[in-house]
Amino acid sequence: MTEGPGGVSNSGVSTSSLFSCAIAVMAKASAAGRTKTRLCPQLSPHEAAAFNTAFVQDIVGNIFAAGALSRITPYVAYGPAGAGHFFDALLPPGVGRIEAALPGFGACLRATMGHLFALGHPAAAVLNADSPTLPPAILAELADTLARPGERAVLGPSTDGGYYVLGLKTPRWRLFEDIDWSTERVCQQTLERASEIGLDVHLLPPWYDVDDAAALRLLHGEIIQAVPFGTSGLQRGAARHTERLMRRLLATQDLAERLGLPTELPSGIPQRRAS
């Protein structure tokens, strides 16, 4: 394994890929009690960690699917420090790795963007690890928009007031300054920073983060009941790992009851209740 600038692992990433838009998933190595803790107590700590793993796998899969529509290279920017072995075992070939374990989320985003531009990519984006059903067509739109002439940012608003993706053509560090991270003000403040520096912003369709019980119910509606999210009409990401995990927990655990869902699966198989 070779290391690129700033701790970037280039294993599996070809030189020709550097002429594409880089999209880096901001991910944490799964650990019970340390990842996706806002999904508890509806989920156990081990179940929450398992969903974290499935989300990362599915989001990377969505980037690969988008790569069939536009020129995109996938990366995972991860923490905590020293967790590279987790992602080496988890990720398929062709995914670059960046250790991004700095104090503060904004610093991690900025460092990741800096690494991607230092590698020579003409455009770069940071993507959340909480939206496993995000349509690949949205990521392709991001890459295509950044490939057009003219300076701009591309922003995907989250329904909770944050954003699920931010793409740039050149480093614009003001977009990461004076932001109240992990609040409902993140997207609006980012737009304000863009306005301050005269940067045009292309807005993508809104999507949702799976970070609480209500979002888990929304996710269940999408992948189990085939209820479309939003009004874009775009085909959702496959989310195969997430769907497999959710179906297993619905069939073998009392997940439906914990989420306040009907206690019978769509197939007619009754949900097992906790004894």
C-alpha positions as CSV (number, residue, x, y, z in Angstrom):
1,M,0.0,0.0,0.0
2,T,1.4,3.4,-0.9
3,E,0.7,6.6,0.8
4,G,-0.1,9.8,-1.1
5,P,0.0,13.4,0.2
6,G,-1.4,13.9,3.7
7,G,-1.8,10.2,4.4
8,V,-3.9,9.4,1.3
9,S,-3.8,5.7,0.4
10,N,-3.8,5.4,-3.4
11,S,-4.1,1.6,-3.5
12,G,-6.5,0.6,-6.3
13,V,-6.9,4.2,-7.6
14,S,-5.4,4.5,-11.1
15,T,-3.6,7.5,-12.3
16,S,-6.2,8.1,-15.0
17,S,-8.8,8.5,-12.2
18,L,-7.2,11.7,-11.1
19,F,-8.8,13.5,-14.0
20,S,-12.2,12.7,-12.5
21,C,-14.3,14.3,-9.8
22,A,-13.3,12.8,-6.4
23,I,-16.0,12.0,-3.9
24,A,-15.0,11.2,-0.4
25,V,-17.3,9.6,2.1
26,M,-16.7,11.0,5.7
27,A,-16.9,7.8,7.7
28,K,-16.1,6.4,11.1
29,A,-14.9,2.8,11.8
30,S,-17.7,0.9,13.3
31,A,-17.6,0.3,17.0
32,A,-20.4,-0.6,19.4
33,G,-21.2,2.4,21.6
34,R,-19.2,4.8,19.5
35,T,-20.8,4.9,16.1
36,K,-24.4,5.9,15.2
37,T,-25.2,6.3,18.9
38,R,-28.2,8.6,18.1
39,L,-29.9,5.4,16.7
40,C,-30.0,4.1,20.3
41,P,-31.9,3.0,22.3
42,Q,-34.2,1.9,19.4
43,L,-31.2,0.0,18.3
44,S,-28.6,-1.8,20.5
45,P,-25.1,-0.4,20.3
46,H,-24.0,-3.5,18.2
47,E,-27.0,-3.0,15.8
48,A,-26.2,0.6,15.4
49,A,-22.6,-0.2,14.6
50,A,-23.7,-2.8,12.1
51,F,-25.9,-0.2,10.3
52,N,-22.9,2.1,10.2
53,T,-20.9,-0.6,8.4
54,A,-23.8,-1.3,6.0
55,F,-24.3,2.5,5.3
56,V,-20.6,2.9,4.3
57,Q,-20.7,-0.1,2.0
58,D,-23.9,1.1,0.3
59,I,-22.8,4.7,0.0
60,V,-19.5,3.6,-1.7
61,G,-21.7,1.4,-3.9
62,N,-23.7,4.4,-4.9
63,I,-20.6,6.3,-5.9
64,F,-19.5,3.4,-8.1
65,A,-23.0,3.4,-9.6
66,A,-22.7,7.1,-10.3
67,G,-19.3,6.5,-11.9
68,A,-21.2,4.6,-14.6
69,L,-22.9,7.9,-15.4
70,S,-20.1,10.4,-14.9
71,R,-16.3,10.6,-14.3
72,I,-16.0,9.9,-10.6
73,T,-13.4,8.4,-8.3
74,P,-14.5,7.1,-4.8
75,Y,-12.6,7.7,-1.6
76,V,-13.3,7.2,2.1
77,A,-12.0,9.8,4.6
78,Y,-12.0,8.0,7.9
79,G,-11.5,8.2,11.6
80,P,-10.5,7.6,14.2
81,A,-6.7,7.7,13.8
82,G,-5.3,4.2,13.0
83,A,-8.5,2.7,11.8
84,G,-7.3,2.1,8.3
85,H,-7.3,-1.7,8.8
86,F,-11.1,-1.6,9.3
87,F,-11.6,0.1,5.9
88,D,-8.9,-2.0,4.2
89,A,-11.0,-5.1,5.0
90,L,-14.4,-3.4,4.2
91,L,-13.8,-1.6,0.9
92,P,-13.6,-3.0,-2.6
93,P,-10.7,-2.3,-4.9
94,G,-10.6,1.1,-6.5
95,V,-11.5,3.1,-3.3
96,G,-8.9,5.5,-2.0
97,R,-8.5,6.0,1.7
98,I,-7.7,9.2,3.6
99,E,-7.2,9.3,7.4
100,A,-9.2,12.4,8.5
101,A,-9.0,12.3,12.3
102,L,-8.6,16.0,13.3
103,P,-10.4,17.9,16.1
104,G,-13.6,19.3,14.7
105,F,-15.7,18.2,11.8
106,G,-15.0,21.3,9.8
107,A,-11.3,20.6,10.0
108,C,-11.8,17.1,8.8
109,L,-13.9,18.3,5.8
110,R,-11.3,20.9,4.9
111,A,-8.4,18.5,5.2
112,T,-10.1,15.9,3.1
113,M,-10.8,18.5,0.4
114,G,-7.2,19.6,0.5
115,H,-5.9,16.1,0.1
116,L,-8.2,15.4,-2.9
117,F,-7.1,18.6,-4.7
118,A,-3.4,17.9,-3.8
119,L,-3.8,14.6,-5.6
120,G,-4.7,16.5,-8.8
121,H,-8.4,16.0,-9.1
122,P,-10.1,18.9,-11.0
123,A,-13.1,18.7,-8.6
124,A,-13.7,17.3,-5.2
125,A,-16.6,16.6,-2.9
126,V,-17.2,15.4,0.7
127,L,-20.2,13.1,1.2
128,N,-21.9,12.1,4.4
129,A,-22.1,8.5,5.6
130,D,-25.7,8.6,6.7
131,S,-27.7,8.4,3.4
132,P,-27.5,4.8,2.0
133,T,-30.4,5.3,-0.5
134,L,-29.1,8.5,-2.0
135,P,-29.7,8.2,-5.8
136,P,-26.5,7.7,-7.8
137,A,-28.0,10.2,-10.4
138,I,-27.6,12.9,-7.8
139,L,-23.9,12.2,-7.5
140,A,-23.6,12.1,-11.3
141,E,-25.3,15.5,-11.4
142,L,-22.8,16.9,-8.9
143,A,-19.8,15.6,-11.0
144,D,-21.3,16.9,-14.3
145,T,-22.1,20.3,-12.8
146,L,-18.5,20.7,-11.5
147,A,-17.1,19.6,-14.9
148,R,-18.8,22.6,-16.7
149,P,-16.9,25.8,-17.3
150,G,-17.1,28.5,-14.6
151,E,-16.5,28.6,-10.9
152,R,-19.2,27.2,-8.6
153,A,-20.0,25.0,-5.6
154,V,-22.5,22.2,-5.6
155,L,-24.5,21.6,-2.4
156,G,-27.0,18.9,-1.4
157,P,-29.2,20.1,1.4
158,S,-30.3,17.6,4.1
159,T,-33.8,17.7,5.5
160,D,-32.4,18.3,9.0
161,G,-30.8,21.6,8.0
162,G,-27.3,20.3,7.2
163,Y,-26.0,19.1,3.9
164,Y,-25.2,15.6,2.6
165,V,-22.6,16.6,0.0
166,L,-20.5,19.6,-0.9
167,G,-18.5,19.8,-4.1
168,L,-16.0,22.3,-5.2
169,K,-13.7,23.1,-8.2
170,T,-11.1,24.9,-6.2
171,P,-10.3,25.2,-2.5
172,R,-12.8,27.6,-0.9
173,W,-11.9,27.4,2.8
174,R,-14.3,30.1,3.8
175,L,-17.2,27.6,3.3
176,F,-15.9,25.7,6.4
177,E,-15.4,28.7,8.7
178,D,-17.9,30.0,11.3
179,I,-20.2,27.1,10.8
180,D,-22.3,25.7,13.7
181,W,-21.6,22.0,12.9
182,S,-24.2,19.4,13.8
183,T,-27.0,21.9,13.9
184,E,-29.9,22.8,11.7
185,R,-28.0,26.0,10.6
186,V,-25.2,24.3,8.7
187,C,-26.7,24.5,5.2
188,Q,-27.9,28.1,5.5
189,Q,-24.6,29.2,7.0
190,T,-22.7,27.5,4.2
191,L,-24.8,29.4,1.6
192,E,-24.1,32.6,3.5
193,R,-20.3,32.0,3.3
194,A,-20.6,31.3,-0.4
195,S,-22.5,34.6,-0.9
196,E,-19.8,36.4,1.1
197,I,-17.1,35.2,-1.4
198,G,-19.3,35.6,-4.5
199,L,-19.4,31.9,-5.2
200,D,-22.4,30.6,-7.2
201,V,-24.0,27.5,-5.7
202,H,-25.9,24.8,-7.6
203,L,-28.4,23.1,-5.3
204,L,-29.1,19.4,-5.6
205,P,-32.4,17.8,-4.5
206,P,-32.8,17.5,-0.7
207,W,-32.2,14.1,0.9
208,Y,-32.3,12.8,4.4
209,D,-29.7,11.5,7.0
210,V,-30.4,8.3,8.9
211,D,-29.4,9.5,12.3
212,D,-32.4,9.0,14.6
213,A,-35.4,6.7,15.0
214,A,-37.7,8.8,12.8
215,A,-35.1,8.6,10.0
216,L,-34.9,4.8,10.5
217,R,-38.6,4.6,10.0
218,L,-38.3,6.6,6.8
219,L,-35.5,4.3,5.7
220,H,-37.7,1.3,6.4
221,G,-40.4,2.9,4.2
222,E,-38.0,3.2,1.3
223,I,-36.3,-0.1,1.3
224,I,-38.9,-2.4,2.8
225,Q,-42.2,-0.8,1.8
226,A,-41.0,0.8,-1.5
227,V,-42.2,4.2,-0.5
228,P,-40.3,6.8,-2.5
229,F,-38.6,9.7,-0.7
230,G,-39.0,13.2,-2.0
231,T,-40.3,14.4,-5.3
232,S,-37.3,14.0,-7.5
233,G,-38.5,10.8,-9.1
234,L,-34.9,9.5,-9.2
235,Q,-34.1,5.8,-8.6
236,R,-32.8,5.4,-5.1
237,G,-29.5,3.8,-4.3
238,A,-29.6,0.0,-4.1
239,A,-28.7,-0.1,-0.4
240,R,-28.3,-3.8,-0.5
241,H,-26.3,-4.2,2.7
242,T,-28.6,-2.0,4.6
243,E,-31.7,-3.8,3.3
244,R,-30.2,-7.2,4.1
245,L,-29.4,-6.1,7.7
246,M,-32.8,-4.5,8.3
247,R,-34.7,-7.5,6.9
248,R,-32.7,-9.8,9.2
249,L,-33.4,-7.7,12.3
250,L,-37.1,-7.5,11.4
251,A,-37.3,-11.3,11.0
252,T,-35.2,-12.3,14.1
253,Q,-35.5,-9.4,16.5
254,D,-38.2,-7.0,17.8
255,L,-37.0,-4.2,15.5
256,A,-40.5,-3.4,14.2
257,E,-41.9,-3.0,17.7
258,R,-38.9,-0.9,18.8
259,L,-39.5,1.5,15.8
260,G,-43.3,1.6,16.3
261,L,-43.9,-0.2,13.0
262,P,-46.5,-2.8,12.1
263,T,-45.3,-6.1,13.6
264,E,-45.8,-8.1,10.4
265,L,-43.4,-8.1,7.5
266,P,-44.7,-7.3,4.0
267,S,-44.2,-11.0,3.1
268,G,-46.7,-12.0,5.7
269,I,-44.0,-13.4,8.0
270,P,-45.0,-12.4,11.6
271,Q,-42.5,-10.3,13.5
272,R,-41.0,-12.1,16.4
273,R,-41.7,-10.3,19.7
274,A,-39.2,-10.1,22.5
275,S,-39.9,-12.5,25.3
